[in-house]
């Protein structure tokens, strides 16, 4: 049985993403794993803040992700103001400016 008020999420498949040298980014080459991000200077707080930004958790007027602790991120999930409309938005479009 389906809830008549439930909006089915839509997803996009991005089959190929290249780096600046035109090489395919792939988990098998450790292109985007946590270790590679840490080696390039990303802190855990930066990764969490980026993910939360993509989910729609941001302050009014905020145009870029900000660092966020795991405790702060978890606290937001219990908030009655969870931005579920943002979660259903197109995350690929939100991600593009930060992947260049």
C-alpha positions in Angstrom: 0.0 0.0 0.0 1.2 3.5 -0.8 0.5 6.7 1.1 -1.4 9.0 -1.3 0.5 12.0 0.1 3.9 10.4 -0.5 5.8 12.0 -3.3 8.1 9.4 -4.9 11.7 10.7 -5.1 13.3 11.1 -8.5 16.9 10.2 -9.0 19.4 10.9 -11.7 22.2 8.6 -12.7 25.5 10.3 -13.5 27.4 7.6 -15.4 30.7 9.4 -15.8 32.5 12.2 -14.1 36.0 13.3 -15.2 38.7 15.1 -13.3 40.5 18.1 -14.7 42.9 15.9 -16.7 39.9 14.2 -18.4 40.4 10.9 -16.4 37.4 9.1 -15.1 36.8 9.5 -11.4 36.1 6.1 -9.8 36.1 4.4 -6.4 38.3 1.7 -7.8 41.0 4.3 -8.3 40.3 5.8 -4.9 39.4 9.1 -6.6 36.7 10.1 -4.2 37.1 8.0 -1.1 37.5 9.6 2.4 41.2 9.0 2.4 41.7 10.9 -0.8 39.6 13.8 0.5 41.6 13.9 3.7 44.9 13.8 1.8 43.7 16.8 -0.2 42.9 18.8 3.0 39.3 18.0 3.7 38.5 17.7 7.4 35.7 15.5 8.7 33.8 18.7 9.6 34.2 20.0 6.1 32.8 16.7 4.6 29.9 16.7 7.0 29.1 20.4 6.3 29.2 19.7 2.6 26.8 16.8 2.8 24.5 18.7 5.1 24.5 21.7 2.7 23.5 19.4 -0.2 20.6 18.1 2.0 19.4 21.7 2.4 20.7 22.4 5.9 22.0 26.0 5.6 21.5 29.3 7.2 19.5 32.1 5.5 21.8 33.7 2.9 24.4 31.0 3.1 25.7 30.2 -0.4 28.5 27.9 0.4 28.9 24.9 2.7 30.4 25.5 6.2 32.2 23.1 8.5 29.9 21.2 10.8 30.5 18.7 13.6 28.9 15.3 13.6 27.0 16.2 16.8 25.6 19.4 15.3 24.6 17.5 12.1 22.8 14.8 14.2 21.0 17.4 16.2 19.5 18.9 13.0 17.9 15.6 12.0 15.7 15.7 15.1 14.5 19.3 14.3 10.9 19.7 13.2 12.2 22.1 10.5 14.0 19.3 8.5 14.1 20.6 4.9 12.7 17.5 3.3 11.7 19.5 0.2 15.4 20.2 -0.3 16.3 16.6 0.2 14.0 15.8 -2.8 15.6 18.5 -4.9 18.2 17.8 -7.5 21.5 17.2 -5.6 23.5 16.8 -8.8 22.7 20.4 -9.7 23.7 21.6 -6.2 27.0 19.6 -6.4 28.3 20.8 -9.7 29.8 24.2 -8.6 31.9 22.4 -6.0 33.3 19.7 -8.2 35.1 22.1 -10.6 
